Amino acid sequence: MPLAGTVETATASLNGVPLTLREFSAPFPTGLIRRHAWGIWGGVTPLVPGQYVPEIKAANTDGFRGDTTYHLESTAP
């Protein structure tokens, strides 16, 4: 069952630098039931040790809004 509404806006940044986002959609089996995954995805290259602030914002046409900020620390293995 698809989510209500359609994506109106979706943005993401890492330390203020915009990230490239793309839509992903694919079916996948789970036993006898076929499921479907959908989302707006982005990624980053491996991070050097330091402090990072990823920010994610999105809205759909039905009025749902999301605005998330993380404060992360990357350390050496």
N, C-alpha and C positions, 0 to 999 in steps of 0.2 A: 504494500500500500504506500503510495507516494506521500510525502509530507505536503501539507496544505501550503498554498502560495508558491511563488517562484522567487528566486534570488533577485533582489533589487541592487544590492551593493555587497561587495566582499573585498576587504583589504587586509593586508598583514605587513608588518615591518619588524625589523630587528635593529635595535638601537637607532631608530628613526630612519633607517634605510628601507625603502619599499621592497617587498619580496614579490616575485612572480607567482601568481596563482593560476591554477587550471582546474577545469571541471573533470571529474573522473566518474565513470559509471561502468559497472560490469556485473554480470551474473556470476554466482558461485554456488556450488552444491554444498549442502549440509545434510548428509545422509540421504533420505528420500525426498527432502523438501528443497526446492530450488529457491535461493534467496537472491536479492539484488542489492549491491552496494552503490551508493552515490555520495558525492561530496565535492567540496572545493578544497584542493590540496596545494600545499607549497612545501618547499624544503630548503635546507641550507647545507652548505659544505661543512665538513667537520670543523668544530670551533676550537680555537686555541684557548688556553686557560685565560680566564677573565670574567668580567661581569657582563651580563646580557639582559636586555629588556625586550622580549617579543610582545607585540601588541596585535590583536586580532579583532576586527570589527566587521559585522555583517548585519544585513537587514533583508527581510523578504517583503513581498507585496501585501501580505496579510497583517503587517504591523509588528511582527516579531523582530526584536533587535537583540544583538549580542555585542558586548564590548568587554574584552578580556585583556588584562595586562599581567604578565609574569615577570618575576625578578629571579634570574637564574645565575648560578656560578658554575663555570666550566673549570674542571681541574685536570691536571695531568694524570694519566693512568699509573 
